[in-house]
Structures are given as C-alpha cells and as structure tokens.
Amino acid sequence: MVGCKNTTPTTSETTPTEDVATQDANEPQEDSEETPIPLNNGVKWQINEEMMPHLAASEKALQTYVASNETDFATLAKTLEENDAKLIKSCTMKGESHEQLHKWLHPHLELVKELSETTDASKAKAIVEKLEASFKKFHQYFQ
C-alpha cells in the first residue's frame, strides 16, 4: 500500500505531511496555479471514502474559524495539520485520480505549513483566504 506515503526512507523526524510534500525530491515540483487539474472526462475525480472525513473536518474547521471571526490561527493550523496527517495516512488511492489529487494537495499542504509557521496576523488572514480558495478548487475537481 503506497497511497500518498513517501516510498523513500525518511527520518523519524519527518511528519506525514512532509512525506507527501517531498514525495520525490528529484522530480521538479510544479506550481498548482500553473498546473491545471483536468476533469475526468467531464466529471469530477473520485476520492476514496476513507479520506473524505478528514477533508471535511479540515474544511469545517476552516469555515468555523472564518464564520466566528477567530484570531487563533495557530490552533487552526494545528487542527489542519492533524487532519492532513490523518488524510495522508488514509490514502489508498492509485492511478490518475491520485495524480490529479496531488496537484491540489501539494499546494494545500504548503498553505497549512505557511499558516503554522507565521506569527503575523495579517499574513495568517491572507493564508486563510488562500485556504478557502483551495477548498473551493477541491470541490471544483473532486468528489
């Protein structure tokens, strides 16, 4: 079962999020803004059932944060990181749908990482807006 897990050896300090984000360091990483995600013959790509609860939990946490005008972006980042780790662990996808999901997932994970590393509230607000756009993009291409 390879799924979204890195197939190269990692150190014990490597987190599951880093495994996906650095899946093959020898391959050039493409910017998702420039790499379009095509539909699957006109329909959305299917995501495996085991992954959807973790995606939904992250999206709900983000929506609640925004709707409540929260300012504790560090807690939001931690919640998103925890859900991302569960998402990655639950991935058993293969084939083209898996490849297309990674076009969305890599930049999404980078946004979560940026949010967890920032200490600036205005930067956090901009990242949260990008995360909202990321989930809109997810729903545009995946089900």
ABEGO torsion letter per residue (X at the ends): XAEABBABBBBAABBAAAAAAAABAABBBBBAAABBBBBBGGBBBBBBAAAAAAAAAAAAAAAAAAAAGBABAAAAAAAAAAAAAAAAAABABBEAAAAAAAAAAAAAAAAAAAAAABABAAAAAAAAAAAAAAAAAAAAABX
